[in-house]
């Protein structure tokens, strides 16, 4: 009986692991392929059906190259850790983490970053395997992936700072949802940012979101020089400092008024 119980437990564990891996794979494919398919239809309508030869200085082939390359980086940015932080505050579960030797914001990020690192590894392999077809060199791809990972940290810092709104507003999810919509537009995930009118390009240049997708894609495709890439690395370093300061300020003020009244 004990052996049968162990075999049944092992079988259930294997089934759960298989289901998790399948769900993980489906989530990645759907989040990558659906936006790419929509963009491809848009480019086809503009260039083939509409007869355009170039849009914002980009040809049909360049648009497709951007779409395919940006997929490698859209999977790295973001995550739901900010919603987890807001939920912890709302339900009063934050007290369980305040006693840990590492800060709660850092702990939640380190606990949830492993899937993003795994995705980054597979995207790097995929890019190196197929990048030769559109002229992506391995060194540019590695540099672009490094910039995307820095963008992931910046994204979490900003998101964690916004999640601190849950200290004063129980339903802070609305802020995080609006943030996600803005990031989708200004990161270059939906469209290349050079499609913005010249008079409006200051909008995305004033925020760090372009470092998530647009910047890495530009460098990988050779549209940024090495000097421009190094300059953007410096910009990302400044945003890391700003993000760190925002977390310290928002969470420092929030913890002072935090009451653990939840379960």
N, C-alpha and C positions, 0 to 999 in steps of 0.2 A: 504494500500500500504506500509506504514512504517513497519507494522508487517511482511508482506511478505518479505520485503527487509532484515529485521533482521534475519528472519528464513533462508533465502538464504545465508546470510553472515555466519551464524552459521554453516550451512551445509557445505559450502565451507571450513570453518576453520577446521571442523572435518575431512573432506576428506584429507586436506593438512597434518594434524597431523598424520592421519593413514598412509598416503603415506610415511611420514618422518620416522615413527617408522618401517615400513616395509623395507624401504631402509636401515635403520640403522642395522636392524636384519640381512638382507641379506649380508651386507658388513662384519659384524662380522663373520657370518657362513662361508662365502666364504674364508675370509682371514685365518680362523682357520682350516677348513676342507681340503682345497686343499693341503697345505703343508703337513698336517698329512697323507693324502692319498698317496702322493708321497713317503714320508718316509716309510710308511708301506709296499708299494710295493718294495722299495729298500731292506728293512730288510728281506722280504719274499724271494727275489731273492738271497740274500747273505746267509741266514741261511737254508732255506728250500730247495731251488733249488741248491744252491752252496754247501750245506753240511757243512757249517761252524758251529762250536760249540760255538765259542766266537770271538769277534773282539774288539781289544784294551781292553780286560778284561771284556767285556760286553756280556752277553748272549742275545739270541733272546728275551726272556721275558723282560730283562732289557732295551733293545732298545725300545721295544714297550711302556714300562712304561715311559721312557724318552720322547718319542714322545707325548704321551697322556698328561703327566704332563706339558710339555713345552707349550702346547696350552694355559694353564691358564695365562701364562706370556707374550707370544708373542703379545697378544691383548692389553697389557698395555703400552708397549714401543712405542716410536715414535709419529707420528702425522704429520700434515702438517703446523704447526705453523711457521716453518722456511721458507717455501715457501711464507706464508702470509707476513712475515717480508720483504723478498726480494721484493715482489710485491709492498708493501707499499713504499719502498725506490725507486724502479724503476719508479713508477707512480707519485712520489712526494706527496703522501698522508700522509707522516710521520708527516707533520706539524700539522695535526688535532689532533695528539696524544701527541705531545711534550708539549702541554699546560696543560695536565692532571696532577693531583697531584701525580700520580704514574708513574714510568718509563715505557716507551713504551714496553720494552722487558718483564718486569714483568706483565704488563697489558695484553698483548697478551697471555701469558701463563695462567694467572688466568682465562681469558675469555674462553680458549679452553680446560682447564683441566677437566671440569665437565664430559664430556662423558667418559674420561678415568677412573675417579673415579667410575662412574656408572658401567663400564665394570669390574673394579676390584672387586666391590661388588658382582656382579653376578658370576664372576669367583671364588670368595672365597666361595660362596654358593655351586656352582657346585663341587668344589674341596672337600668340606666337605661332600657333599652328596655321592660322588663316590670314594673319596680317600681311604676309608676303604678297598676297594677291593685290593689295591696295597700297603697297609700299611702306608698311609700318615696320620700322626696325626694332629689334629686341631692346636696345638701350633706351629708345624713346618710350617704348611701352612700359618698361620698368619704372622710368621716371614719372610717366603719367599715372601709373597705378599708385606710386608713392604719394603723389599730390592728391589723388582721390581719397586715399586713406587719411591724410591730414584733413581733408574736407569732411570726412566722416566724424572726426573728433570735434571739429568746429561746429558741425551740425548738432552734435549731441550737447555741446556746451550751451549753444543758444537755446536748444529745446529744453534742457534742464533748467535754465534760467526762467523760461516761460512757464514751465511746470510749477515753479514756486508760487505762481498765482493761486494755486490750490490752497495755500495757507490763508488766503483772504476771501477766496471765491470757491465754493464747493464744486461747482460745475465748470472747471477750467478747461474742459476738453475743447470747447469752442475755439479758444485761442490757439490751441495746438492744431486743430483742423485747418484753421485759416492759415497758420504758418506753413503747413504741408502744401496747401494749394499755391501759396506764393513761391515756395521753394521749387515746386514742380515747374513753374513758369520761368523763374529767374535763374535756375541752375542750368538751363539748356537741355533739360530732359525732354520737353515737349517739342521745342523748336530751337534751331541755332540762334544764339543771341545776336548775331550780326544782322538778323532780319528786323531788329528793332530800328525804327527811324533814327537817323543821326541825332536828332534833337532829344531823343528819349533814352539814348544809350547810357546816360549818366545814372539811370535808375539801377541797372544791373551792375554797373561798375562800382557803385557806392556800397553794395552789399557783398558779403563773402560767398554767396550761393553759387556764383559762376565757377568757383574753385572745385565744386563737387563733380560736375559733368562736362560743362563747356570747356573749361581750361584743360583738363586732362585730354579731352578729345582733340582740341586744337594742337596740343603738343605732340600727341601720338601721330597725328596726320601730317606733321611737319609744317603746320601753319604758324607755330610759334618758334622763334629761334631759341637756341640754348640760352642766350642772354635774357630773353623775355621770360623763359621758364625759371631761371634763377631769380629774377626780379619777383615773379609771382610766388616763389617759395618764400621770399622775404616778406611779401604781403601776407601770406598764410601764417607766418610766424607771428606777425603783429596781431592778426585776428585770434590766434591762440591765446595771446596775452589778454586781449579784450574779453574773450569768452571766459577765461579763468576769473577775471575781475567781476564779470557779470554774475557768475555763479557765487562767488564769495559774498557779493553785495546782496543778491536776492535771497539766497538761502540763509545768510546771516540774519537778515531782517525777519525772515519767515520763521526760523527756529525759535526766535524770541517770543513769538505769539502762538507757538504750537502747543496744543493740548491733546494728549493721547486719550481720547474718549471713545475710540472705536474698539472692535474686538481684537 
